[in-house]
Amino acid sequence: MVQESVGHFPGFAESVLESISDGVFTVDKNWKITFFNRAAEDITGIKKEEALGRLCSEVFKSSLCEGNCALRHTLESKTPSVNRTCFIIDADGEKIPVSVSTAVLRNNKGNMIGGAETFRDLSEIEALRNALKDHHQIGRFSSHSPVMKSLLDLIPVVASSNSTILIQGETGTGKELLARSIHESGPRADKPFVAINCGALPDSLLESELFGYKKGAFTGANKDKPGRFALANEGTLFLDEIGEISPALQVRLLRVLQEHSYEPLGAVQSEISHARIIAATHRDLPSMVQNGEFRQDLFYRIHIVDLKLPPLRERKEDILLLADQFIQNFNRVQGKEIHGIHSEAASVMMQYHWPGNVRELENIIERAFVICPDAEIGLCHLPPELLGNCVSSEKKNILLIRESAEKMSIESALQRNQFNRSATAKELGIHKTTLYRKMKTLKIPFPVQNGRNKKTNPVSDGN
């Protein structure tokens, strides 16, 4: 009879399990803990030596233990659980919010030998929830992230000046919102804020939109039309995606910035511009200057004050703050009463990379509003791309545990059969070729054989 145990993970696998930030423990069929990694020690405050051999309910002390145990449900239904939230009681008697994921642990023959559970400390998420009221806010722009503090501290200073500002940041980071906050924080707050996306219009149309035209300037020009410079008047003109404009239009824009005057299409005299200019781009303008795609003199003219807006993945402290703001806004617009985000969903959102930044976050909250009939946004209301990222992470941890158990089972059988692979394969109930393949995959050392086919010390395959 093969001894089925999940008590020790050999070599590399154990070092990986010890290095991950999620707590991991395994139990045998009698619910006794057989493995307890370093993160599990840190989160629970219980040492491995104290945990091993004890019932998991005595150690983990979860709010699910009484009648809704996630691991028991998994072992009975053979269905894994992912990101169920609860709390545990640590060694000091404190409640620790966690999310747990569970899976059946099988040996290499597919027989169930116990269960595995990973759990993640959600204390940081709860702390962020409690800190939402304690954040920096300038105008409409707010943040709870330390990396944003220096930027927000600059806003009142630059808002009081008339210098041109360049805001740089990835698409969706909130460059226009930052520009509006600067405008609303300065002496021009009661003047117009006029925005135009320079990358959304062809050159001919963009030129007339910026500078306007006079009646008769071209076919169809039946009356004078003021451009954005004129509409901004003494307020702020926001030139979004300025890196997209053509070299020819760059020349005209440079003249306006230098001389504070422009000529509408078809005009015979110049008009004075009193607008304060804020430009923005997601492009690398210095590289464009080097490649001859953007005029150096125009770059220096708009680069007087340079503000860099970090992507959302670098200021994850803002995720729940921004989500809460979007929820309040959509409640107003759609007449709903959604109160917040469930801890499970919040945990997934905190792990996500957010390639679309704040705009993507807003879209996801709006999508949740469409499909959420409840008072709280949960996992089922998040799109697959967020859930896939989280589930794949949990699966990696569980697969690593399964692989380690299988490796340990094969190594134990090899030792009992004095590294005779035929006898080992027979004991394990698998073909010799399958055993050979698994040994290579799991990096189990092969025995060196002499001319009489007798085993000597095992060494790594290929040495």
C-alpha positions in Angstrom: 0.0 0.0 0.0 1.4 3.4 -1.0 1.5 5.8 2.0 -0.5 8.8 1.0 0.8 11.9 2.6 0.8 15.6 2.0 3.0 16.5 4.8 6.2 17.7 3.2 7.0 19.3 -0.1 10.5 18.5 -1.4 13.2 21.0 -2.6 12.3 23.7 -5.1 8.5 23.3 -4.7 8.6 23.9 -0.9 10.9 27.0 -1.4 8.4 28.4 -3.9 5.4 27.8 -1.6 7.4 29.4 1.3 8.1 32.5 -0.8 4.6 33.4 -2.0 2.6 36.1 -0.2 -0.6 34.0 0.1 -1.0 31.7 3.1 -1.1 28.0 2.1 -2.0 25.0 4.2 -3.0 21.4 3.4 -5.0 18.9 5.3 -5.3 15.1 5.2 -8.6 13.2 5.1 -8.9 13.6 8.9 -8.7 17.4 8.6 -5.3 17.6 10.2 -2.8 20.1 8.9 0.1 18.6 7.0 1.7 21.7 5.5 1.7 25.3 6.7 3.8 27.9 4.8 5.6 31.0 6.1 2.8 33.4 4.9 0.3 31.3 6.8 2.4 31.8 9.9 2.6 35.6 9.3 -1.1 36.1 8.7 -2.3 33.9 11.6 0.5 34.5 14.0 0.8 30.8 14.6 4.1 28.9 14.1 4.3 26.0 11.7 5.3 23.7 14.6 2.2 24.5 16.5 -0.1 24.1 13.4 1.1 20.8 12.0 -0.9 17.8 13.1 -3.8 19.9 14.5 -7.3 20.2 13.1 -7.5 23.1 10.7 -10.5 24.5 12.5 -8.4 24.8 15.7 -5.7 26.7 13.9 -7.5 28.7 11.1 -10.5 29.7 13.3 -12.5 31.0 10.3 -16.0 32.4 10.4 -16.8 29.7 7.8 -15.8 26.9 10.0 -19.1 26.5 11.8 -21.3 25.4 9.0 -20.1 26.8 5.7 -16.5 25.5 5.5 -15.2 26.2 2.0 -12.7 23.4 2.1 -15.3 20.9 3.3 -17.6 21.9 0.5 -14.8 21.4 -2.0 -13.8 18.0 -0.7 -17.5 16.8 -0.7 -18.4 18.3 -4.1 -15.0 18.0 -5.8 -15.5 21.6 -6.9 -12.8 24.2 -6.1 -13.8 27.5 -4.4 -12.2 30.8 -5.4 -12.0 34.0 -3.4 -14.6 33.4 -0.7 -14.4 36.1 1.9 -14.5 35.6 5.6 -12.4 36.4 8.7 -10.1 34.5 10.9 -9.0 35.0 14.5 -5.2 35.3 14.8 -3.0 34.3 17.7 -3.7 37.7 19.4 -7.5 37.3 19.1 -7.8 39.9 16.4 -10.2 39.5 13.4 -8.3 39.3 10.1 -10.4 39.7 6.9 -9.3 37.1 4.3 -10.3 35.6 1.0 -9.9 31.9 0.7 -9.6 29.5 -2.3 -9.7 25.7 -2.0 -9.0 22.6 -4.1 -8.9 18.9 -3.8 -5.4 17.5 -3.4 -4.8 14.2 -5.3 -1.9 11.8 -5.6 -0.4 10.9 -9.0 -3.1 8.2 -9.5 -5.9 10.7 -9.1 -7.0 9.5 -5.6 -8.0 12.2 -3.2 -5.5 12.4 -0.3 -6.7 15.7 1.3 -7.3 19.3 0.5 -5.4 22.5 -0.1 -6.4 26.0 0.9 -4.8 29.4 0.0 -5.8 32.5 1.8 -5.0 36.2 1.2 -5.0 38.9 3.9 -7.5 41.6 3.0 -6.6 43.9 5.9 -5.0 46.4 3.5 -8.2 46.6 1.5 -10.3 47.2 4.6 -7.8 49.8 5.7 -8.1 51.5 2.3 -11.9 51.5 2.7 -11.6 53.2 6.0 -9.2 55.7 4.7 -11.4 56.9 1.8 -12.4 60.0 3.7 -8.7 60.9 4.4 -7.5 61.8 0.9 -6.0 64.7 -0.9 -8.4 66.6 -3.2 -7.8 69.6 -5.5 -10.9 70.6 -7.4 -12.4 67.5 -8.9 -9.1 65.6 -8.7 -8.5 63.5 -5.7 -6.0 60.8 -4.6 -5.0 58.7 -1.6 -1.7 57.6 -3.1 1.7 58.8 -1.8 3.0 58.9 -5.4 0.4 61.5 -6.2 1.0 63.9 -3.2 3.8 65.9 -4.9 1.7 66.3 -8.0 -1.3 67.5 -6.0 0.9 69.9 -4.0 1.9 71.5 -7.3 -1.6 72.2 -8.5 -2.3 75.3 -6.5 1.1 76.7 -7.4 0.8 76.2 -11.2 -2.9 77.1 -11.2 -2.0 80.7 -10.0 0.4 81.3 -12.9 -0.2 81.9 -16.6 2.5 79.6 -17.8 1.8 76.8 -20.4 1.5 73.4 -18.8 2.2 70.0 -20.4 0.5 67.0 -18.8 2.0 63.6 -19.7 0.5 60.2 -18.9 -0.9 57.1 -20.4 -4.3 57.0 -22.1 -7.1 57.0 -19.5 -5.1 58.3 -16.5 -7.3 61.4 -16.2 -5.3 64.2 -17.9 -8.4 66.3 -18.8 -9.7 66.0 -15.2 -6.3 67.2 -14.0 -6.4 70.1 -16.4 -9.9 71.0 -15.3 -8.8 70.9 -11.6 -5.9 73.3 -12.4 -8.3 75.6 -14.2 -10.8 75.5 -11.3 -8.1 76.1 -8.7 -6.8 79.3 -10.3 -7.9 82.9 -10.9 -9.5 81.8 -14.3 -12.0 79.5 -12.6 -15.0 81.7 -13.5 -13.8 81.8 -17.2 -14.5 79.2 -19.8 -12.6 75.8 -19.9 -12.5 74.7 -23.6 -11.1 71.3 -24.6 -10.3 69.8 -28.0 -8.8 66.4 -28.9 -6.1 67.2 -31.5 -5.9 63.6 -32.5 -9.6 63.2 -33.4 -9.7 65.6 -36.3 -8.0 65.9 -39.7 -5.7 68.9 -40.2 -8.1 71.0 -42.2 -10.9 70.6 -39.7 -8.7 71.0 -36.7 -7.3 74.3 -38.0 -10.8 75.8 -38.4 -11.8 74.4 -35.0 -8.8 76.0 -33.3 -8.7 79.4 -35.1 -12.3 79.7 -36.5 -13.1 81.2 -39.9 -14.8 84.2 -41.5 -17.8 84.2 -43.7 -16.8 83.3 -47.3 -13.5 81.7 -46.3 -14.5 78.6 -48.2 -17.5 77.0 -49.8 -20.2 76.6 -47.1 -18.8 79.2 -44.8 -22.1 81.2 -44.7 -21.2 83.1 -41.5 -18.4 83.8 -39.1 -17.5 80.9 -36.7 -15.3 81.5 -33.6 -12.6 79.0 -33.0 -11.6 77.4 -29.7 -9.0 80.1 -28.9 -11.8 82.7 -29.2 -14.2 80.6 -27.2 -11.7 80.1 -24.4 -11.2 83.9 -24.3 -9.5 84.6 -20.9 -10.1 81.1 -19.7 -8.2 77.9 -20.4 -7.7 76.1 -23.7 -6.9 72.4 -23.2 -5.1 70.8 -26.2 -5.4 67.1 -25.6 -3.2 64.7 -27.6 -1.0 67.5 -28.9 1.5 65.0 -30.1 -0.8 64.0 -32.9 -0.9 67.3 -34.8 1.0 67.6 -38.1 4.2 69.6 -38.6 2.4 72.3 -40.6 -0.1 72.9 -37.8 2.7 72.8 -35.3 4.1 75.9 -37.0 0.8 77.8 -36.7 0.4 76.8 -33.1 3.9 77.8 -32.2 3.2 81.3 -33.5 0.1 81.6 -31.3 2.0 80.6 -28.2 4.9 83.0 -29.0 2.9 86.0 -30.2 -0.4 85.4 -28.5 -2.2 86.2 -31.7 -3.7 84.2 -34.6 -5.7 84.7 -37.8 -9.0 82.9 -38.4 -9.3 81.4 -41.9 -10.2 84.1 -44.3 -9.4 86.9 -41.9 -7.4 90.0 -43.0 -6.2 90.9 -39.5 -4.9 89.0 -36.4 -6.9 88.5 -33.2 -5.4 88.5 -29.8 -5.4 85.3 -27.7 -5.8 85.7 -23.9 -6.3 82.0 -23.2 -4.1 80.0 -20.8 -2.8 76.8 -22.6 -2.7 73.4 -21.0 -1.5 70.6 -23.4 -1.6 66.9 -22.8 -0.2 63.8 -24.5 0.3 60.0 -24.0 3.2 60.1 -26.5 6.9 60.4 -25.7 7.5 63.9 -27.0 11.3 64.0 -26.4 11.7 60.9 -28.6 9.4 62.5 -31.2 11.6 65.6 -31.2 14.7 63.5 -31.7 13.0 61.7 -34.6 11.9 64.9 -36.2 8.2 64.2 -35.7 7.6 67.1 -33.3 9.1 70.6 -33.4 11.7 71.2 -30.8 10.8 74.9 -30.4 7.2 74.0 -29.9 8.1 71.3 -27.3 10.1 73.8 -25.3 7.2 76.3 -25.6 4.6 73.9 -24.1 7.1 72.3 -21.7 7.4 75.2 -19.3 5.6 73.3 -16.5 5.7 69.5 -16.9 3.3 67.3 -14.9 3.6 63.6 -15.1 0.4 61.6 -14.2 1.3 58.0 -13.1 -0.8 55.1 -14.3 -3.4 53.5 -12.0 -1.3 50.4 -11.5 1.3 52.6 -9.8 -1.2 54.2 -7.4 -3.5 51.3 -6.5 -4.4 53.0 -3.3 -6.7 55.1 -5.5 -8.7 52.2 -7.0 -11.3 51.9 -4.2 -11.4 55.7 -3.8 -12.1 56.3 -7.5 -14.5 53.4 -7.6 -16.5 54.9 -4.7 -16.7 58.2 -6.5 -17.9 56.5 -9.7 -20.5 54.6 -7.7 -21.8 57.8 -6.2 -22.0 59.5 -9.6 -23.8 56.6 -11.3 -26.2 56.4 -8.3 -27.1 60.0 -9.0 -27.4 59.6 -12.8 -29.2 56.2 -12.9 -31.3 56.6 -9.8 -29.9 53.5 -8.1 -28.7 52.8 -4.5 -25.6 50.7 -4.8 -23.7 51.1 -1.6 -20.3 49.8 -2.5 -18.1 46.8 -3.6 -18.0 43.4 -1.9 -14.6 42.5 -0.5 -14.2 39.6 -3.0 -14.6 42.0 -5.9 -12.4 44.6 -4.3 -9.7 42.0 -3.8 -9.8 41.1 -7.5 -9.8 44.8 -8.5 -6.7 45.4 -6.4 -4.8 42.6 -8.2 -5.7 43.7 -11.7 -3.1 45.5 -13.9 -5.5 48.2 -15.3 -4.0 48.7 -18.7 -6.9 51.2 -19.5 -6.3 53.1 -16.2 -9.0 55.2 -14.6 -11.2 55.2 -17.8 -11.2 51.4 -17.7 -12.2 51.5 -14.0 -15.0 53.8 -14.7 -16.3 51.6 -17.6 -16.2 48.6 -15.4 -18.2 50.3 -12.6 -20.7 51.5 -15.2 -21.0 47.9 -16.6 -21.6 46.6 -13.0 -24.4 49.2 -12.6 -26.1 47.8 -15.7 -26.1 44.2 -14.5 -26.1 44.5 -10.7 -29.6 44.2 -9.1 -28.1 44.1 -5.6 -26.9 46.8 -3.2 -23.3 45.7 -3.6 -21.1 45.0 -6.6 -19.8 41.5 -6.4 -17.6 39.1 -8.3 -20.4 38.1 -10.7 -20.7 41.7 -11.8 -17.0 42.0 -12.9 -15.9 41.3 -16.5 -14.1 38.1 -17.4 -10.7 39.8 -17.9 -10.6 40.7 -14.2 -11.8 37.4 -12.9 -9.4 35.4 -15.3 -6.4 37.2 -13.9 -7.4 36.3 -10.3 -8.4 32.7 -11.0 -5.2 32.0 -12.9 -3.2 33.2 -9.9 -5.1 30.9 -7.5 -4.8 28.0 -9.9 -1.1 28.4 -10.1 -0.8 28.0 -6.4 -3.1 25.0 -6.2 -1.3 23.4 -9.2 2.0 23.9 -7.5 0.7 22.1 -4.4 -0.6 19.2 -6.5 2.6 18.9 -8.4 4.6 18.9 -5.2 2.4 16.1 -3.7 2.8 14.0 -6.8 6.6 14.5 -6.8 6.8 13.5 -3.2 4.6 10.4 -3.8 6.9 9.2 -6.7 10.1 9.8 -4.7 8.8 7.8 -1.8 7.8 4.9 -4.1 11.2 5.0 -5.8 13.0 4.8 -2.4 10.8 1.9 -1.2 11.6 0.0 -4.5 15.3 0.9 -4.4 14.9 3.1 -7.5 13.7 0.2 -9.6 11.4 2.0 -12.1 9.5 -1.1 -13.2 8.6 -2.0 -9.6 7.8 1.6 -8.8 5.5 2.0 -11.8 3.7 -1.2 -10.9 3.2 0.0 -7.3 1.9 3.4 -8.5 -0.4 1.7 -11.0 1.0 3.6 -14.0 3.0 2.5 -17.1 6.8 2.6 -16.9 6.9 5.2 -19.7 4.5 7.4 -17.8 6.7 7.2 -14.8 9.7 8.1 -16.8 8.0 11.1 -18.3 6.7 12.3 -14.9 10.2 12.0 -13.4 11.6 14.2 -16.2 8.8 16.8 -15.9 9.1 16.9 -12.1 12.9 17.0 -12.2 13.2 13.8 -10.1 16.9 12.5 -10.2 17.4 9.4 -12.2 19.7 6.6 -10.7 23.0 5.9 -12.4 23.1 2.3 -13.6 26.3 0.2 -14.0 26.8 -2.5 -16.6 24.9 -5.1 -14.6 21.9 -2.8 -14.4 22.4 -2.2 -10.7 21.6 1.1 -9.1 24.2 3.5 -7.7 23.6 7.0 -6.3 20.9 8.9 -8.1 21.9 12.0 -10.1 20.1 14.5 -12.3 19.1 13.2 -15.7 21.8 14.0 -18.3 24.8 14.1 -15.8 
